[in-house]
Amino acid sequence: MADKQILPILVMSNGRSGSTMLMQLLGLDPACFFPKLDPYEIRYLTYICKIAALWRRCESVGNDYVDTYYHWKLPTVAAAPWGLRGMFPEDIAGFPKDKDVLLQLWNQLLPSIAAQQPGARYYVEKAAYWIVPMLKQITQYYAIDLFRDPRDVFISRTKWIKAHNNPIAWNLTEDTGDFQHALNMCRGISNHFENYLVRKDVRSTILLRYEDLIINRREALKKVEDALEVNLEGSIESDMRPEHVTAKSVEASIKRYKHEGMPEVVRKCLEANLLEAFEHFGYEDLPEVSSPEENGRYYFDRRMINDGFKSDDGRLVLTGDRVTVELKGEQFQFGLPIDAFDAESIAEVWLCAAGIAGSRFSLFWRAEGEELSEERAIHLVYYPGEHYDVMCFPVTEHPKWKGKIKELRFGAFNGPGPKVKPNSLFLRWVHLAKAKHCFE
């Protein structure tokens, strides 16, 4: 059937990076279908992927859990009801898995797409980074990863928020300061960047920079046209729609951090926490650092594995630029070999991990003369997935995060969870995000 040939194109970016413009450009070819409603954010595929993700989760959160799907008026749904008994679909003989659910829902969409736009070969959607590992189980796909200089993204976001009085668009509040906004943005971009790195050499991945779409549009689009066999020649609605833009002109949207300026503490925060991404995409005007650790980034290497705490419930195995976690129990821990530091110098602690196992990640710490204990610990609920997730431990919110920190220890993939597949649990790095005063 013709509709079986329709493949998804996932446009992945962070807000204010040019995704709306790219959707308009893709819409120039009738081979690309998506609802033509500006700003092109009707996410059918994301919705059904989330349903499939909930299908495989095992969560029990009391009466509130039941209410979310039992009551007709509530517009939300929680994880599947077998989670109340600590069960997973794989534990129930003959029961459909999340992959089966996703495939059936996707197949239901295909005839509708074909009927609305005969001849369509692609379904295009602004999508989240976590969709790809799920989608590749059921169909071929293309991923267009769109990145923009984070300094310009920040300026564009803040001006858009001010113009529309809508901080909620980026999960902010009216009380969120520029520095915390920048930290939140760094985590979001890191999530996209880490998952892009996993598949950057795959043929179905197409990398675009916002700056190239503006300065060398024809050359940038040629990559897309060649990969998808589409024709994106033609004109689109103005790039300078008053309700959408925040720069004086399209040309002025490049290197705004230079000609408009930005708070120095924000710029330093972005450059320190996203240095690998800045360098990977060839952005300029970056500070020189002697090592990633100067910015708080600790990549897993042999020293970290050999010198860190050893756990009886598992071990770390170095595999390229990441480590594989081999679990033996539900209380696996590892240590970060690090010199003592002042607690007040760190705003947040991040851990980049991927894998379907467990339900909890933890951070323990101690100062000189103290013991590791639950008094000095933060536990995060973990939602298992094959995508990389940058988990944030909000240490400054904990009353015991103070003094000279002597030791950090992490718990990873702990607690009940799905059956673990061999060589499927990974850690990329630990990051100590510096506090605001460190950049002043």
Helices and strands as residue ranges (DSSP letters): G 2-5, E 7-12, H 19-26, E 32-33, H 44-56, H 63-70, G 81-85, G 89-91, H 98-116, E 122-126, H 131-135, E 142-147, H 150-164, G 167-170, H 178-199, E 205-209, H 210-215, H 217-228, G 251-253, H 256-259, H 264-273, H 275-280, G 292-295, E 297-299, H 302-307, E 314-319, E 322-327, E 333-335, E 341-342, G 343-345, E 346-355, E 360-367, G 374-376, E 377-381, E 385-393, G 395-397, E 404-414, E 426-434, G 436-439
